[in-house]
Amino acid sequence: MSQSTNTFSTWYRPMLARPADEEHRPASALELFFDLCFVVAVAQASSAFEHEMLSGRPGHGLLGYAFVFFAIWWAWMNFTWFASAYDTDDVPYRLMTLVQIIGALVMAAGIAEALEHGDFTVITWGYVVMRLAMVSQWLRAAVTDRARRRSASRYAVGILFLQGCWLARPVLPADGGAVTFAVLAAMELAVPVWAERAEGTTWHPQHIAERYGLFTLIVLGESVMAAGLAVGAALDTHQGLGAVLPVALGGLLTVFALWWMYFAQDAPRRLRTQRTAMWWGYGHYVVFAAAAAVGAALAVNVAHAGGGSALTDVQAAAVYTVPVALFVLCVWLLHRRTARLSTASDALPPVAAMAVLCSTVTPFPVPATGVIVALLIAGLVVVRRENPDA
């Protein structure tokens, strides 16, 4: 009897809300595999963004990158919050998650075409596959979790409606592409706000914080890999090490400091109410996109140091300094506890971000940025040593 029950529970478990205060709630092996497959999409977005920058199309590349990364981030985020509330780890749940991974890989295959030529057909189909799989998960939750049926149903209806809109978007006039994308993206962001106003789902603060931390490691790891590949490519083309090495070292110093800043925060304390959790989750679009862009921008500056880009010196520097400043500012804003600059720990990040932006016009912007963010971390360490509650 026991063996039969265990077999049944492995194949199917009722999708009921997991307790928000459940102890020992780490990321599952399936979630880690999900993140690993999303690395492909992040890498493709960074690579395509780098290509656009090196080709001298910063405006076109930035807009396309923002669109593409929204799709990556939003699909990942929706799965993450759903899993925190409803991960049953049975066969149907695993199969639907694998379908989402297939959609992510399809989307990754279309990223280069989307950024270079503005053709979002493949990436749209990959995105829709991921989101329709998510609809099936929410419908399943609506059937079995009666206490939160209205929330789950709203999620399913909202997501399903928007997928029809995304599929209709490519047939609209090309001139309105950016406008329709912005409208649909805003509607996507509105679905959780609308759905959670019903009963609300039971996400787990520590689990969510860990999942976001793991994805931050992924995008920062992409930056480290981009730096290594860029330096290797520069040396293969016999560029002078003296021109490339300061850029590479400045980039690594920056990535190390960004990692330190992010993981010095106590994220679960910000995930106590639905409103703060919503802002925290949405704000990570800038954190993730900026962190991934740092790697591509570092590769651009390595190539630029060897004369391998069509950008001006200021453009190449801005491609790098702007995402670093955005990362610092956004992490600071997401974790602030006061409405005014009351302590040194409140004031240091915005000052450092402004200094990073000012380094754009210096002769050595990447090394200067690395030094500035390293000094920021040193200052925060000193302040928090003297005042642990700062």
C-alpha positions in Angstrom: 0.0 0.0 0.0 2.8 2.4 0.9 4.6 1.7 -2.4 1.4 2.3 -4.4 0.8 5.6 -2.6 4.4 6.8 -3.2 4.1 5.8 -6.9 0.8 7.7 -7.2 2.3 10.8 -5.5 5.3 10.8 -7.9 3.0 10.8 -10.9 0.5 13.2 -9.6 0.0 15.5 -6.6 -2.9 17.9 -6.1 -1.5 21.4 -6.8 -2.1 23.1 -3.5 -0.4 26.3 -2.2 2.8 25.6 -0.3 3.2 27.3 3.1 4.9 30.7 2.9 6.8 29.8 6.1 7.9 26.4 5.1 11.3 25.5 6.6 14.3 24.4 4.6 13.0 25.6 1.2 16.0 25.5 -1.2 15.8 25.8 -5.0 15.0 22.4 -6.5 17.1 20.5 -9.1 14.4 21.3 -11.7 14.7 25.0 -11.0 18.4 24.9 -11.3 18.1 23.1 -14.6 15.6 25.7 -15.7 18.1 28.4 -14.9 20.9 26.6 -16.7 18.9 26.4 -19.9 18.1 30.1 -19.7 21.8 30.8 -19.7 21.6 30.1 -23.5 19.0 32.9 -24.0 21.0 35.4 -21.8 24.2 34.6 -23.7 22.5 35.0 -27.1 21.1 38.4 -26.0 24.5 39.6 -24.7 26.2 38.4 -27.9 23.7 40.1 -30.2 23.9 43.3 -28.2 27.7 43.3 -28.4 27.5 42.8 -32.2 25.2 45.7 -32.6 27.5 47.9 -30.5 30.6 46.9 -32.5 28.7 47.6 -35.7 28.1 51.2 -34.6 24.4 50.9 -34.0 24.1 51.7 -30.3 20.5 53.0 -30.4 19.1 50.2 -32.4 21.0 47.6 -30.4 19.9 49.1 -27.0 16.2 49.1 -28.0 16.3 45.6 -29.3 18.2 44.3 -26.3 15.6 45.9 -24.0 12.8 44.1 -25.8 14.5 40.8 -26.0 15.7 40.8 -22.3 12.1 41.7 -21.2 10.9 38.4 -22.8 13.7 36.4 -21.1 13.2 38.1 -17.7 9.4 38.0 -17.7 9.2 34.3 -18.6 11.8 33.4 -16.0 10.2 35.5 -13.3 6.7 34.1 -13.8 7.9 30.6 -13.5 10.0 31.4 -10.4 7.1 33.0 -8.5 4.7 30.2 -9.6 7.1 27.5 -8.5 7.5 29.2 -5.1 3.8 28.9 -4.5 2.9 25.7 -6.4 5.9 23.4 -7.0 4.5 19.9 -6.8 7.4 18.2 -8.6 5.2 15.6 -10.1 5.2 14.3 -13.7 2.7 16.9 -15.1 4.6 19.7 -13.5 8.0 18.6 -14.7 6.7 18.0 -18.3 5.2 21.5 -18.4 8.4 23.0 -17.1 10.4 21.2 -19.8 8.0 22.6 -22.4 8.9 26.1 -21.0 12.6 25.2 -21.4 11.9 24.3 -25.1 10.3 27.7 -25.6 13.3 29.4 -24.0 15.6 27.6 -26.5 13.4 28.5 -29.4 13.4 32.1 -28.2 17.2 32.1 -27.9 17.5 30.9 -31.5 15.6 34.0 -32.7 17.4 36.6 -30.6 20.1 37.5 -33.2 17.5 37.9 -36.0 15.4 40.1 -33.7 18.3 42.5 -32.8 20.0 42.6 -36.2 16.9 42.8 -38.4 14.0 43.6 -36.1 12.3 40.2 -37.0 10.7 39.0 -33.7 8.8 36.1 -35.3 10.9 33.2 -33.9 11.4 34.9 -30.5 7.6 35.5 -30.3 6.8 31.9 -30.9 9.3 30.7 -28.3 7.8 33.2 -25.8 4.3 32.1 -26.5 5.2 28.4 -26.0 6.6 29.3 -22.6 3.6 31.3 -21.6 1.0 28.8 -22.8 2.7 26.2 -20.7 2.4 28.6 -17.8 -1.3 28.9 -18.6 -1.7 25.1 -18.1 0.0 25.3 -14.8 -2.3 28.1 -13.6 -5.4 26.2 -14.8 -4.3 23.2 -12.9 -3.8 25.3 -9.7 -7.3 26.9 -10.3 -8.9 23.4 -10.3 -7.2 22.0 -7.2 -6.6 25.1 -5.0 -10.1 26.3 -4.3 -8.9 28.9 -1.7 -7.0 30.8 -4.4 -9.1 29.8 -7.5 -9.8 33.4 -8.5 -6.2 34.4 -8.5 -5.1 31.4 -10.5 -8.0 31.9 -13.0 -7.1 35.5 -13.4 -3.5 34.6 -14.2 -4.6 32.0 -16.7 -7.1 34.3 -18.5 -4.7 37.3 -18.5 -1.7 35.3 -19.9 -3.8 33.5 -22.5 -5.4 36.7 -23.8 -2.0 38.4 -24.1 -0.5 35.5 -26.1 -3.1 36.0 -28.8 -2.0 39.7 -28.8 1.7 38.8 -29.1 0.9 36.5 -32.1 -1.1 39.3 -33.8 1.7 41.9 -33.3 3.9 40.8 -36.2 1.1 41.5 -38.7 0.7 45.1 -37.5 2.5 47.9 -39.4 6.2 48.0 -38.6 6.1 51.6 -37.7 4.2 50.8 -34.5 6.4 48.0 -33.4 7.9 49.7 -30.4 4.6 51.2 -29.3 2.7 47.9 -29.5 5.6 46.2 -27.6 5.4 48.8 -24.9 1.7 48.4 -24.6 1.7 44.6 -24.4 4.6 44.6 -22.0 2.7 47.0 -19.7 -0.3 44.7 -19.9 1.9 41.7 -19.0 3.2 43.6 -16.0 -0.4 44.4 -15.0 -1.6 40.7 -14.9 0.1 39.8 -11.6 -1.1 43.0 -10.0 -4.7 42.2 -11.1 -4.5 38.5 -10.2 -2.9 39.0 -6.7 -5.7 41.4 -5.7 -8.1 38.4 -5.5 -6.7 36.0 -2.9 -2.9 36.3 -3.4 -0.5 33.4 -3.8 1.8 32.0 -1.1 5.3 32.6 -2.4 8.2 31.9 0.0 10.5 34.9 0.8 13.7 32.9 1.4 13.1 30.8 -1.7 12.4 33.8 -3.9 15.5 35.6 -2.6 17.6 32.5 -3.4 16.2 32.1 -6.9 16.9 35.8 -7.7 20.4 35.4 -6.3 21.0 32.4 -8.5 19.9 34.3 -11.6 22.1 37.2 -10.7 25.0 34.8 -10.5 24.2 33.6 -14.0 24.2 37.1 -15.6 27.3 38.1 -13.7 28.9 34.9 -14.8 28.1 35.8 -18.4 30.0 39.0 -17.8 33.1 37.2 -16.6 32.9 34.8 -19.5 32.5 37.7 -22.0 35.6 39.3 -20.5 37.7 36.2 -21.0 36.5 35.6 -24.5 37.1 39.2 -25.5 40.7 39.1 -24.1 41.3 35.8 -25.9 40.0 37.2 -29.2 42.1 40.3 -28.8 45.3 38.3 -28.2 44.4 36.0 -31.2 44.4 39.0 -33.5 47.8 40.1 -32.0 46.5 43.2 -30.3 48.8 44.7 -27.8 48.3 43.4 -24.3 49.1 46.8 -22.9 45.9 48.2 -24.4 43.7 45.3 -23.6 44.8 44.3 -20.1 43.7 47.5 -18.2 40.3 47.2 -19.7 40.0 43.5 -18.8 41.2 44.0 -15.2 38.9 47.0 -14.7 36.0 44.9 -16.0 36.7 42.1 -13.6 37.1 44.5 -10.7 33.7 45.9 -11.6 32.0 42.5 -11.8 33.5 41.5 -8.4 32.2 44.7 -6.8 28.8 44.3 -8.3 28.6 40.7 -6.9 29.7 41.9 -3.5 27.1 44.7 -3.5 24.2 42.5 -4.5 24.9 39.7 -2.1 25.6 42.0 0.9 21.9 42.7 1.0 19.3 41.0 3.2 16.8 40.3 0.4 14.2 38.3 2.4 13.5 41.3 4.7 12.2 43.2 1.6 9.8 40.4 0.8 7.3 40.8 3.6 4.4 42.3 1.9 2.8 41.8 -1.5 3.5 45.4 -2.6 7.2 45.5 -1.7 7.7 42.1 -3.2 6.1 43.3 -6.4 8.4 46.3 -6.7 11.4 44.1 -5.7 10.6 41.5 -8.4 9.9 44.1 -11.1 12.9 46.1 -10.3 15.1 43.2 -11.0 14.5 43.7 -14.7 17.0 46.5 -14.6 19.3 44.6 -12.3 19.5 41.5 -14.6 19.5 43.4 -17.9 22.2 45.8 -16.6 24.4 42.9 -15.3 24.2 41.0 -18.5 24.9 44.2 -20.5 28.1 44.8 -18.5 29.6 41.7 -20.0 28.8 42.6 -23.6 29.9 46.2 -23.0 33.2 45.0 -21.5 33.8 42.9 -24.7 33.0 46.0 -26.8 35.5 48.1 -24.9 38.2 45.4 -25.2 37.6 45.4 -29.0 37.5 49.2 -29.0 40.9 49.4 -27.2 42.3 47.4 -30.1 40.6 49.5 -32.8 37.9 46.9 -33.5 34.7 48.9 -33.2 32.8 51.6 -35.1 32.0 53.5 -31.9 33.5 56.8 -30.7 35.5 56.8 -27.5 32.6 58.3 -25.6 30.0 55.9 -27.0 32.1 52.9 -26.1 32.6 54.2 -22.6 28.9 55.0 -22.2 27.9 51.5 -23.3 29.9 50.3 -20.3 29.4 52.9 -17.6 25.6 53.3 -18.0 24.6 49.7 -17.1 27.1 49.7 -14.2 25.5 52.9 -12.8 22.0 51.4 -13.4 22.9 48.2 -11.5 24.3 50.2 -8.5 21.3 52.5 -8.4 18.7 49.8 -8.8 20.2 47.5 -6.1 20.4 50.5 -3.8 16.8 51.5 -4.4 15.4 48.0 -4.0 17.0 47.6 -0.6 16.6 51.1 0.9 14.6 51.3 4.1 14.3 55.0 4.5 12.8 57.7 2.3 15.7 60.1 2.7 19.5 59.9 2.7 20.0 59.5 6.5 23.2 57.5 6.7 26.5 57.1 4.7 25.2 53.7 3.4 22.2 55.6 1.9 24.4 58.2 0.3 27.3 56.2 -1.0 25.6 54.2 -3.9 24.1 57.2 -5.7 27.3 59.2 -5.3 29.2 56.2 -6.8 26.7 55.9 -9.6 27.2 59.5 -10.5 31.0 59.1 -10.4 30.7 56.1 -12.7 28.7 58.1 -15.2 31.3 61.0 -15.0 34.1 58.5 -15.8 32.6 58.2 -19.3 34.6 61.2 -20.4 37.9 60.1 -18.8 40.8 58.6 -20.8 40.4 55.2 -19.1 36.6 54.7 -18.3 36.6 51.0 -17.6 39.5 50.9 -15.1 38.1 54.1 -13.5 34.7 52.4 -13.1 36.3 49.4 -11.5 38.1 51.6 -9.0 35.0 53.6 -8.2 32.7 50.6 -7.5 35.5 48.9 -5.5 35.8 52.1 -3.4 32.0 51.9 -3.0 32.2 48.4 -1.6 35.1 49.4 0.7 33.1 52.3 2.0 30.0 50.2 2.6 32.0 47.6 4.5 33.5 50.2 6.8 30.1 51.9 7.4 28.4 48.6 8.2 31.2 47.5 10.4 30.7 50.6 12.6 26.9 50.4 12.3 25.7 46.8 11.4 22.1 48.1 11.0 23.1 50.7 8.4 
